[in-house]
């Protein structure tokens, strides 16, 4: 686990998120970083909508992938990085709300592979509704940092 040898894993993950231009493009934020768990928040705005006015499924996938990926990153040493190698996502309801919250969590972490999950909630009128569920496999790239 990263935090045992690296007390600043939160800062490392926040710095990585800050380098993700795709997250800036969609106005996503990373307000929660804890061991094995993160959250990404996304405001609903017209730039992320599809033709029916819901947040586009591709954008839902982006925040789920990043939330679960950063949860995995809390479990790797500072000299390693992570890369998604596979995910399966169920879009269970329209992403319709004032904001979306993607909650990523580690299910099982190993030296080379980490299995994660993400749940994406649409928040409307203060009420959260589950709109997507994802399971993901992450590859740990030892000795290879980010660009």
C-alpha positions as CSV (number, residue, x, y, z in Angstrom):
1,X,0.0,0.0,0.0
2,X,1.3,3.4,-1.0
3,X,0.4,5.3,2.2
4,X,2.6,3.2,4.5
5,X,5.8,4.2,2.8
6,X,4.5,7.5,1.4
7,X,2.6,9.8,3.7
8,X,2.0,12.3,0.8
9,X,0.1,9.9,-1.5
10,X,-2.9,12.3,-1.5
11,X,-0.8,15.1,-2.9
12,X,0.8,12.8,-5.5
13,X,-2.7,11.8,-6.7
14,X,-4.0,15.4,-6.7
15,X,-1.0,16.4,-8.8
16,X,-1.7,13.6,-11.3
17,X,-5.3,14.7,-11.5
18,X,-4.2,18.3,-12.2
19,X,-2.2,17.0,-15.2
20,X,-5.3,15.4,-16.8
21,X,-6.4,17.8,-19.4
22,X,-9.5,15.7,-20.1
23,X,-10.8,16.2,-16.6
24,X,-10.2,20.0,-16.9
25,X,-12.1,19.9,-20.3
26,X,-15.2,18.5,-18.7
27,X,-14.9,20.6,-15.4
28,X,-14.4,17.6,-13.2
29,X,-12.9,17.8,-9.7
30,X,-11.4,15.3,-7.3
31,X,-12.6,16.4,-3.8
32,X,-12.1,13.0,-2.1
33,X,-8.8,11.0,-2.0
34,X,-8.5,8.3,0.7
35,X,-6.7,5.0,0.9
36,X,-8.4,2.7,-1.6
37,X,-11.2,5.3,-2.4
38,X,-11.7,8.5,-4.4
39,X,-14.6,10.6,-5.7
40,X,-14.8,12.7,-8.8
41,X,-17.5,15.4,-9.1
42,X,-18.8,16.7,-12.4
43,X,-21.3,19.6,-12.7
44,X,-24.0,19.1,-15.3
45,X,-23.5,21.7,-18.0
46,X,-24.4,21.8,-21.7
47,X,-20.9,20.9,-22.9
48,X,-21.2,17.4,-21.5
49,X,-24.8,16.7,-22.7
50,X,-26.0,14.3,-25.3
51,X,-29.0,15.0,-27.6
52,X,-31.6,14.3,-24.8
53,X,-30.0,16.7,-22.3
54,X,-28.5,14.0,-20.1
55,X,-24.7,13.7,-19.4
56,X,-23.3,11.7,-22.3
57,X,-22.4,8.1,-21.5
58,X,-18.9,8.6,-22.6
59,X,-18.4,11.3,-20.0
60,X,-19.9,9.1,-17.4
61,X,-17.4,6.5,-18.4
62,X,-14.5,9.0,-18.2
63,X,-15.3,9.9,-14.6
64,X,-15.9,6.3,-13.5
65,X,-12.6,5.2,-15.1
66,X,-10.7,8.0,-13.5
67,X,-12.3,7.6,-10.0
68,X,-11.5,3.9,-9.9
69,X,-8.1,4.4,-11.4
70,X,-7.1,7.0,-8.8
71,X,-8.5,4.7,-6.1
72,X,-6.0,2.1,-7.4
73,X,-3.2,4.6,-7.5
74,X,-3.6,5.0,-3.7
75,X,-2.3,1.4,-3.4
76,X,0.9,1.7,-5.5
77,X,4.3,3.1,-4.6
78,X,5.3,6.6,-5.7
79,X,7.7,5.2,-8.4
80,X,4.9,3.3,-10.1
81,X,1.9,4.4,-12.2
82,X,-1.3,2.8,-13.2
83,X,-3.1,2.1,-16.5
84,X,-6.6,0.8,-17.2
85,X,-6.5,-2.4,-19.2
86,X,-10.2,-3.3,-19.1
87,X,-13.5,-2.2,-17.8
88,X,-17.1,-3.2,-18.1
89,X,-19.8,-0.6,-17.4
90,X,-23.6,-0.8,-17.0
91,X,-25.5,2.5,-17.7
92,X,-28.5,1.8,-15.5
93,X,-30.4,5.1,-15.7
94,X,-30.0,8.5,-17.5
95,X,-27.3,10.7,-16.0
96,X,-29.8,13.4,-15.1
97,X,-29.0,15.8,-12.3
98,X,-27.3,19.0,-11.3
99,X,-24.1,17.0,-10.8
100,X,-22.6,13.5,-11.0
101,X,-20.5,11.9,-8.4
102,X,-18.2,9.0,-9.4
103,X,-17.1,6.9,-6.4
104,X,-14.1,4.7,-7.1
105,X,-13.0,1.9,-4.8
106,X,-10.4,-0.9,-4.7
107,X,-11.9,-4.4,-4.6
108,X,-8.6,-6.3,-4.6
109,X,-5.0,-5.1,-5.0
110,X,-2.1,-7.2,-6.1
111,X,1.4,-6.4,-7.2
112,X,0.6,-6.3,-10.9
113,X,-3.2,-6.1,-11.2
114,X,-5.7,-4.2,-9.2
115,X,-9.5,-4.8,-9.5
116,X,-11.7,-1.7,-8.8
117,X,-15.3,-0.6,-9.1
118,X,-17.0,2.7,-9.6
119,X,-20.5,3.8,-8.9
120,X,-21.8,6.9,-10.6
121,X,-24.6,8.8,-9.0
122,X,-26.7,11.6,-10.5
123,X,-27.6,14.2,-7.8
124,X,-30.9,16.0,-8.4
125,X,-32.6,18.1,-5.7
126,X,-30.1,16.7,-3.1
127,X,-31.0,13.1,-3.8
128,X,-28.5,10.6,-5.3
129,X,-29.6,8.1,-7.8
130,X,-27.3,5.3,-9.1
131,X,-26.9,5.7,-12.9
132,X,-23.9,3.6,-13.7
133,X,-21.8,0.8,-12.3
134,X,-18.3,-0.2,-13.5
135,X,-15.8,-2.9,-12.8
136,X,-12.2,-2.3,-13.9
137,X,-8.8,-4.0,-14.1
138,X,-5.8,-1.8,-13.6
139,X,-2.2,-2.7,-14.5
140,X,0.5,-1.4,-12.1
141,X,3.5,-0.2,-14.1
142,X,6.4,-0.5,-11.6
143,X,9.3,1.9,-12.2
144,X,7.3,3.9,-14.8
145,X,6.1,7.3,-13.8
146,X,3.7,9.6,-15.5
147,X,4.8,12.0,-18.2
